[in-house]
């Protein structure tokens, strides 16, 4: 059990935490895990990457809508 508690969050756990943060929902258990075992630099990098992908997807969506609207 101690090995599980000392392991850093996996990529998927960090992605889940970043997505939960983007929507403003996060369980207390996951938040505690992130603060006690995660490295801030990993969460910052993943948050920046998520933001970049999100903005690019919104930009592409607007371009598609404008294209079909004839503008």
N, C-alpha and C positions, 0 to 999 in steps of 0.2 A: 504494500500500500504506500510505503514511503517513496518507492521509485516512481510511482504514478504522480505523487504530489510534487516531486522535484523536477519532473520533465517539463520543458518549455512547451507552450501551446504549439500544436501542429499547424501547418499552413491552412488547413480547412477550418480549424478552430479560430485562427486569427481572421480569416476571411469572414466567418460567421460573426465575429465580434465587430468587425468594421462595418458590415452590412447592418447589424443591429444598431450600431452607433449612428449610422446615416438615417435610420428611421426613428431613432430616439427610444428604442426599446432594448433592454438588456437585462438578463436575469442577474440577480445578486451573486449567485454562484459563479457565473462566467466572469462577471466584473472582478470579483475577488481573485479568481484564477489569473486573469489578465494582469492585474496590478501586482500580484505576488510572484508570478513566474515569467511573465512576458517582458521582452525588452522594448522600451519606448521607441527606439529607432526602427524596429520592425513594424510597429503599429503606425508610426508616422509615415514610413515609406509606403505601406499598404494603403493608408488613407489617401496619400497623394496620388497613388496609382488609381485607386477607385474614383477619385474626383476627376482625374483626367479622362478616364474611360467614360464616366457619366456625362461629362461636358461634351465629349466627342460624339456620343450617342445622341444627345439632344440636338447637337448641330446637324448631324446627319438626318435626323427625323424632320427637323425644320426644312432642310434642303429638299427632302422628298415631298413634303407637303406643299411647299412652294412650287416645285416642279409640276405636280399634278394640278395645282391651282392655276397654272399658266403664267406665273409671275417670274 
